[in-house]
Amino acid sequence: MKRLFVIVVWLGVALLGAGAFAKIAFDRGEPLNATWFVAAAVCCYLVAYRLYSAFVAAKVLALDDTRATPSERHDDGRDFVPTNKWVLFGHHFAAIAGPGPLVGPTLAAQFGYLPGTLWLIAGAAFAGCVQDFVILFCSIRRDGKSLGQMAREEVSERGGFIAQLAVLAIMTILLAVIGLVVVNALKSSPWATFTLAMTIPIALLLGLYLRFVRPGRVLEASVMGVALVLFVVVAGQWVADSPSWSRLFTLSGVALAFAIIAYGFAASALPVWLLLAPRDYLSAFIKAGAIFSLAAGILIVRPQVLMPPLTRFIDGTGPVFAGKIFPFCFITIACGAISGFHSLISSGTTPKMILRESHARFIGYGAMLLESFVGVMAMVAACAMPPGVYFAINSPPSIVGNAGDTAAATISNWGYPLQAQTMTDLAHKVGEITLWNRAGGAPSLAVGMAQIFSSTIGGERLLSIWYHFAIMFEALFILTVLDAGTRVGRFMVQDLGGRVWRPFGRTGWMPGVLLSSAIIVALWGYFLYQGVVDPLGGINSLWPLFGISNQLLAAVALVVATTILMKMGRIRWIWVTLLPTAWLVTITMTASYQKIFDANPRIGFLAYAKALTAQIAAGKIPAEKIAETQRLVFNQRLDAAVTGVLAFMILVLIVEALAHWYSILSRRKEPVLHESPYIATRWAADYSGTAHGDD
């Protein structure tokens, strides 16, 4: 009877999810209620976790809780630390959750709500969660080794070196795009700039407080830090209303770019306890609070989704970014469905802290489901605003014209009615000077979140407070990845440099720390500056480059995972990783080819460079703009070269893997697994890590 009841309950969940999906996919009448999106996502996640992840855990990986994990075998209290699975789940989610699930769905909303929502849910269940779960398992079985180390051991020495170079190149693009999103959110906004800037001295204060004043008093520091952060959100309005202070914090895009570059260098070079750790700790509170508040707000307010299921821009003429729905929808929504960056975390700190192999299912598969849910909520927030407002915020002036009546007329001609006064009134309500041409996704998402929050608490009179809280939330969310990513990038630079000159590789040698920090910051800072001065807003060129590189990294992770499964004798089940690998390679190689060679200047890097060169030759560029235009030409050619090099490196890795797979399947070569030897766990079955203070 109990079994029958469980079957009925799960059948009900599946039918509810299918019904909600059908409503989203086929309803063409009145605007949809956002509750359908929440129901579809939650039901699909529950079924995917209950059935598909259990299948992967039992049949594909055969998780073994009798085997000692790296945290038990190498417990050193520093890197290898046995950690309660709930605590580790929070750490893992905080580490993987960057700008992708917030910005990607918001940008992809230009295609309509349907394709992005389908990819967010299905892509996560069958690709993103599988990658995170399998790579975490593989790293656990290899003493917490990194993705590059596993590629070198399991595929080939050459493949591992290529993977390491690809990871550094991809990290550079990732950090540049993260910085660009923050710049576009903060420029010409003294309120937002002040609020975010003040989180830095607050973090320094917390670091000094916990280090010297009240060591170990985490609760005291947490209360003080959160209270100060909420205070500066409100104080930002006073700054914005003050002519002198407002002028001080109203910065151009270029000035903000250099400020973020300086912050990245400081976060990489300063001791971790002084800035990075307390700031990211503060961010965790804001992240969790804002995410769950947004989910609750959607359920309470039940906003209508005003964006159509498919827009006219599926043909590739989109104003936010150019390119057809295939492949650009799938590389724009990078982190919400599958993210190669996650494989660096799943083969980084997490496998060194996990207690049991069975916990990998909850942490690896489950945390990615939660990130996908963040992406669905971001899609709802973006699509709940009038489409005309959405396109006014996200379209660059080179596409819609100068702000005001001209831009409003252009957007209205697309079929999305908009009055210039609407944008003026909205900017006034949220406390901004203007909301026109704020490409990057963050400002439009903040408007959507603020409208949902204000409908729950405070009404329009608190709209400006909620908007700037949302901007701060997004910026904190994103900068958490930027500062930690810069530090990880510094370790990569030192590791590579240490092969040439051994002292450079010592992480405790200050000259090496400063030089490697300067190198990684200069690398991503250059691409950030390029995006800031780009007349198309930067997002048009850099976000597709970010999406391509991030998905290429996911392809690397899945190639390594497929190789390991093949060596384990799981030939019957390798479709679990092989199918998403084939899909990712298809979309990334298609996108790479189009971004390099497409004849449309808004899509192809080389075509855009050629068009600019022709304008210079024809005398259409003013004399004072020639140097800037020539720099844009160089940057477009550089973007094409970067895309080509990344795609080539991944193709070489795939060829290496295919040769390896053939030798295994043809039995020409005996497969050799590089797993750590089996050691039986000495921990009791109910061990929870409390002996290590993890409760």
Secondary structure, 3 states (H helix, E strand, C coil): CHHHHHHHHHHHHHHHHHHHHHHHHHCCCCCEECHHHHHHHHHHHHHHHHHHHHHHHHHHHCCCCCECCHHHHCCCCCCCCCCCHHHHHHHHHHHHCCCHHHHHHHHHHHHCHHHHHHHHHHHHHHHHHHHHHHHHHHHHCCCCCCHHHHHHHHCCHHHHHHHHHHHHHHHHHHHHHHHHHHHHHHCCCHHHHHHHHHHHHHHHHHHHHHHHHCCCCHHHHHHHHHHHHHHHHHHHHHHHHCHHHHHHHCCCHHHHHHHHHHHHHHHHHCCCCCCHHHHHHHHHHHHHHHHHHHHHHHHHHCCEECCCCCCHHHHCCCCCCCCCHHHHHHHHCCCCCCCHHHHHHHCCCHHHCCCCCCHHHHHHHHHHHHHHHHHHHHHHHHHCCCHHHHHHHHCCHHHHCCCCHHHHHHHHHCCCCCCHHHHHHHHHHHCCCCCCCCCCCHHHHHHHHHHHHHHHCCHHHHHHHHHHHHHHHHHHHHHHHHHHHHHHHHHHHHHHHHHHCHHHHCCCCHHHHHHHHHHHHHHHHHHHHHHHHCCCCCHHHHHHHHHHHHHHHHHHHHHHHHHHHHHCCCHHHCHHHHHHHHHHHHHHHHHHHHHHHCCCCCCCHHHHHHHHHHHHHCCCCCHHHHHHHHHHHHHHHHHHHHHHHHHHHHHHHHHHHHHHHHHHHCCCCCCCCCCCCCCECCCCCCCCCHHHCCC
